[in-house]
Each structure stands twice: as structure tokens, then as C-alpha cells.
């Protein structure tokens, strides 16, 4: 990411981590509602996979944009954020599952 103020070293990686954690959480929330009855492992695996795949596509896209640069470490931060969200949602499945459902 460019244009972020240098509050601390690698602030862009922290932004990638947080945004992809949010993306994964929202995907999990939507998948639970779109495919009711699926187990949490399947939901989280699909959410992490889709988020990580989107991260790869975003970094590939940036390689062809003049004002941007592609960085594999950005994708690592994306994937780490996705995994962090999956761990949090495994620990607190009530954040994505509607109440009253198994």
C-alpha cells in the first residue's frame, strides 16, 4: 500500500493484516447465511481460501499498475490476517453463526 503515513515501520503490513481479517470475517458471515448447516471448519476454510486468493489476485494486478508495486510480503500479511480471523472465529463462532443454530 502506498500513501499511508509512516506512523511506525511496516504500517502497511498491519493495514493489510487488519483489512484481510475483516474480509475473512465478512466472508464467513455471508457463507454461514448462504450455506446454512455447513460445519465451521468448511466455512472458515472457504473464507480463508477466498481471501488469500483475492490477495494474490490483488498483488498480481498491482504489478501492472504504474503507481503501485507488487509485494509478496503484502500477500503474506493478507494471508496472516485471514488466518487470524479464522482463529478468532473458531474461538468465538457465535460471531458468525446466527443464535439458536448448532
N, C-alpha and C positions, 0 to 999 in steps of 0.2 A: 504494500500500500504506500502511496506517496501522499504528501500533503499533511501528514499527521505531525503535530508539533513534537519536538524531541523532549518530552517530559522526563523520560528515562530511556536507557538503552533498550532497543528491541520493542518499543511500544507497539509497532505494527504487528509483531507476532502475538502480543497479548490481545490486540484487537481481532486478529484472525481467530484465535482460540475462542474468545467470547462469542463472536458472531456465529461461528460454526457450531458451538454448543447450543446457541439459541435456535439455529436452523434445525439441528438434530432433534431438539425438544419439540419444536413445532411439527416436524415431520412425524415424530412418534405420536403426538397428539392427534394429528389428522389420520394416520394409519389406523390407530385404535378405533376411531369412529368410522372409517371406511371399510374396515375388515373386522367387524366385531367377532369376538370369540377366539381370535388368534392369541397364541401364548406370547408373553412378554419378550422372551428371547428372540422370537421371529420378528416382532415389531422393532425391537432395538437393533437387531442385525440389519434389517432392511433400512432403517433410518440412518445408521452409521454408514452403510454402504452407499446409499444415495448421496449423503452429504460429502463423503470422501470423493466420490465420482464427480460431483459438481465442482469440488475444489480442484481436481485435476483439470477439468474442462476450463475452469476459470484461469488457471495458470497457463494452459496452452493458448487460450485466447489472448492473454496479455503478451505473449511472445510476439504477436503480430500487430500490436498496437504501439505506435511510435512513442507515446508519452509514458508508457508503462513498461515494467520489466517483469519477466517470469522468474520465480524463485522457488526452488524445490523446498526450501525451509518454510516458505509460506504455506505450502501444501502440508508439510509436517505439522505446522501449528493448526491448520484446518482439521486434520485428522485427529490430533490430540484433543481439540475442542469437542469433536464429535464423540470420541471415546469418553471424555469427561462427562458429557451429558448422559451417555448410556449408563455409566456407573452411577450417577446421581439418580437416574430414573429407575435403575434396578433396585437401588436402596429405597426409593420413595415412589413406587409405582402408582400411588394414588394421585400423583401429579398429572398423569396422562390418562389413567383409567377412570371412566365415569363411576361415581359412587354406586354401590349396590351390585356391581358386576364382579365376577370372580377374576 
